[in-house]
Amino acid sequence: MKKIVHRKTAGIIAGLAAVTLVAAGCSSDNSKELTASTTSVVASAASSAVDDGADAGKVELKAADGSTVTLTGPIAAKYSAASEAQKTDLGQPLTGDDASGTSDSGVVYQQFDGGVITARNGDAGTPAYITWGKIRDAWNVERDAQGEPSDDGEEGSDGPLGAATSDETTEGDIKKSTFENGTITWNSADDTVTVTVNGKVVKTD
């Protein structure tokens, strides 16, 4: 979308700049005034084009309660790039205080029925990842600094595992997601989840 916006903006500016040159050649007495006026129009048109591009990057989804959830930035980009099968597996976006926003660690997120999309920050171009199902659930368990489950601990990206650093990969029966300080795997054959924090296997929940 950025490339499209830039081409559109350049076209607007080039066209208006051409008008400025033609008009200035017709009347030298009024050239300064006309140039200043047209420059303001060019700046306004450029700003409008960029705003249009930003709006085009938004994704609006319907939640189960009928409300509209708007995805923006890296979260919107990741959702838009997902396959139809992935979108189906994600399901509807969740709503509520803990369903979306920015964590204390700066990670932006949106929870869905079947998983969560996260990015290290909300800056344009920041990679976003999908963490699915039981791996997402284990990541969201409150853990102490060593990674063990604790009612006084932190969960998700604020916890000892840190932010997600990959999409889920599959090798045989094992599905795996990586994080800044560890990994979580799910074995579809025996339905077991393994959480590793800083090289040490810890309790799942």
WOLIN-V64802 format. One record per residue. RES is the residue in three letters. D_CENTER is the distance of its C-alpha to the mean C-alpha in whole Angstrom. Layout:
# WOLIN-V64802
res,d_center
RES,D_CENTER
RES,D_CENTER
This chain:
# WOLIN-V64802
res,d_center
MET,15
LYS,15
LYS,19
ILE,20
VAL,19
HIS,21
ARG,24
LYS,24
THR,25
ALA,27
GLY,29
ILE,29
ILE,30
ALA,33
GLY,34
LEU,35
ALA,36
ALA,39
VAL,40
THR,41
LEU,43
VAL,45
ALA,45
ALA,46
GLY,49
CYS,51
SER,51
SER,51
ASP,52
ASN,49
SER,47
LYS,45
GLU,45
LEU,43
THR,41
ALA,40
SER,39
THR,37
THR,35
SER,34
VAL,33
VAL,31
ALA,29
SER,28
ALA,28
ALA,25
SER,23
SER,23
ALA,22
VAL,19
ASP,18
ASP,19
GLY,16
ALA,13
ASP,15
ALA,14
GLY,11
LYS,10
VAL,11
GLU,13
LEU,14
LYS,18
ALA,18
ALA,21
ASP,23
GLY,22
SER,20
THR,17
VAL,13
THR,11
LEU,8
THR,6
GLY,5
PRO,2
ILE,2
ALA,5
ALA,6
LYS,6
TYR,8
SER,10
ALA,11
ALA,12
SER,16
GLU,18
ALA,19
GLN,16
LYS,15
THR,18
ASP,18
LEU,15
GLY,17
GLN,16
PRO,14
LEU,15
THR,17
GLY,18
ASP,18
ASP,16
ALA,14
SER,11
GLY,11
THR,11
SER,13
ASP,16
SER,15
GLY,12
VAL,10
VAL,7
TYR,7
GLN,8
GLN,12
PHE,13
ASP,17
GLY,17
GLY,14
VAL,11
ILE,7
THR,6
ALA,5
ARG,9
ASN,8
GLY,6
ASP,8
ALA,8
GLY,9
THR,7
PRO,7
ALA,5
TYR,8
ILE,10
THR,13
TRP,16
GLY,19
LYS,21
ILE,19
ARG,17
ASP,20
ALA,21
TRP,18
ASN,19
VAL,22
GLU,24
ARG,25
ASP,27
ALA,27
GLN,29
GLY,26
GLU,29
PRO,28
SER,29
ASP,29
ASP,29
GLY,26
GLU,22
GLU,19
GLY,16
SER,15
ASP,17
GLY,20
PRO,22
LEU,20
GLY,17
ALA,13
ALA,12
THR,13
SER,14
ASP,13
GLU,16
THR,20
THR,23
GLU,26
GLY,29
ASP,29
ILE,26
LYS,22
LYS,21
SER,17
THR,18
PHE,17
GLU,18
ASN,21
GLY,22
THR,21
ILE,21
THR,23
TRP,24
ASN,28
SER,28
ALA,32
ASP,33
ASP,29
THR,29
VAL,26
THR,27
VAL,25
THR,26
VAL,25
ASN,26
GLY,28
LYS,30
VAL,30
VAL,29
LYS,30
THR,27
ASP,28
